[in-house]
Amino acid sequence: MSNILVRTDDLNNLDQTYYYTNSLYLDESNAAYFDNDHSRAARTMLTDDEIVWKQTGLKVFQAITYSNKEGNYFDYFTSVNGIDWDKAFPTVTVSQGSGGG
């Protein structure tokens, strides 16, 4: 297990991403409403958007997302070659955020 590498992307910038759609931006407002998360990817309009990370040898991926409604509003896909993509079916854990309190 000594060869395990953990990489964290706090999305304070988009430097670690490989690709993202133009209608995404980094929202740095209202951190108190997002468990003190100071930067999040957000959409400028209700469109299908993408963020792609290119990580060779990636075995586990965890994402923290926010929604004002209960449910999973994201699709996750993996690819070994960047051409063929398989839909992933993640385990989703729902918890109540700070809500500005």
C-alpha positions as CSV (number, residue, x, y, z in Angstrom):
1,M,0.0,0.0,0.0
2,S,3.0,2.3,0.1
3,N,2.5,3.2,-3.6
4,I,-1.0,4.8,-3.1
5,L,-1.1,8.4,-4.1
6,V,-4.0,10.7,-3.1
7,R,-4.7,13.7,-5.2
8,T,-7.1,16.4,-4.1
9,D,-8.6,19.1,-6.4
10,D,-10.2,21.8,-4.3
11,L,-11.3,23.6,-7.5
12,N,-9.8,26.9,-6.4
13,N,-8.7,27.0,-10.0
14,L,-9.1,24.7,-13.0
15,D,-5.4,23.9,-13.4
16,Q,-5.9,20.2,-12.6
17,T,-8.7,19.7,-15.1
18,Y,-8.1,18.3,-18.6
19,Y,-11.3,19.9,-20.1
20,Y,-14.4,21.8,-19.1
21,T,-17.3,23.3,-20.9
22,N,-17.4,27.1,-21.4
23,S,-20.6,27.6,-19.4
24,L,-18.9,26.5,-16.2
25,Y,-17.2,29.0,-13.8
26,L,-15.8,28.9,-10.3
27,D,-18.3,30.2,-7.8
28,E,-16.5,31.8,-4.9
29,S,-19.6,33.4,-3.2
30,N,-21.5,32.4,-0.1
31,A,-19.1,29.8,1.3
32,A,-21.2,29.6,4.4
33,Y,-24.0,28.0,2.4
34,F,-21.6,25.3,1.1
35,D,-20.0,23.9,4.3
36,N,-17.3,26.7,4.1
37,D,-16.3,25.5,0.6
38,H,-14.8,28.6,-0.9
39,S,-14.8,27.6,-4.6
40,R,-17.1,25.4,-6.6
41,A,-17.7,24.7,-10.2
42,A,-21.1,26.2,-11.2
43,R,-23.2,26.5,-14.3
44,T,-24.1,29.8,-15.9
45,M,-27.3,28.2,-17.4
46,L,-29.2,24.9,-17.2
47,T,-27.2,23.0,-19.8
48,D,-25.4,19.7,-19.8
49,D,-21.8,20.5,-18.8
50,E,-18.6,18.6,-18.3
51,I,-15.5,18.6,-16.3
52,V,-12.8,16.1,-17.3
53,W,-9.8,15.1,-15.2
54,K,-7.2,12.9,-17.0
55,Q,-5.5,10.8,-14.3
56,T,-3.6,7.7,-15.4
57,G,-4.1,4.7,-13.0
58,L,-7.0,6.3,-11.2
59,K,-8.8,3.7,-9.1
60,V,-11.1,5.7,-6.8
61,F,-12.9,9.0,-7.4
62,Q,-14.9,11.0,-4.8
63,A,-16.8,14.2,-5.6
64,I,-18.6,16.4,-3.2
65,T,-21.6,18.1,-4.9
66,Y,-24.3,20.5,-3.8
67,S,-27.9,20.7,-4.8
68,N,-31.0,22.5,-3.5
69,K,-33.1,19.4,-4.1
70,E,-32.7,15.9,-2.9
71,G,-31.4,13.5,-5.5
72,N,-28.4,12.9,-7.8
73,Y,-28.3,15.3,-10.7
74,F,-25.0,14.2,-12.0
75,D,-23.8,11.5,-14.4
76,Y,-20.3,10.1,-14.0
77,F,-18.3,8.5,-16.8
78,T,-14.9,6.8,-17.0
79,S,-12.6,6.1,-19.9
80,V,-9.3,4.3,-20.3
81,N,-8.6,5.9,-23.6
82,G,-10.5,9.2,-23.7
83,I,-12.6,8.0,-26.6
84,D,-14.9,5.2,-25.3
85,W,-16.8,6.2,-22.1
86,D,-18.6,4.0,-19.7
87,K,-21.3,5.3,-17.3
88,A,-20.3,4.8,-13.7
89,F,-22.9,4.1,-11.0
90,P,-21.5,5.7,-7.8
91,T,-22.5,5.2,-4.3
92,V,-24.3,8.4,-3.3
93,T,-24.4,9.6,0.3
94,V,-26.8,12.5,1.0
95,S,-26.2,14.8,4.0
96,Q,-27.5,18.1,5.1
97,G,-25.1,21.0,4.5
98,S,-24.6,24.0,6.7
99,G,-27.2,26.0,4.8
100,G,-25.5,29.3,5.9
101,G,-25.9,28.7,9.6
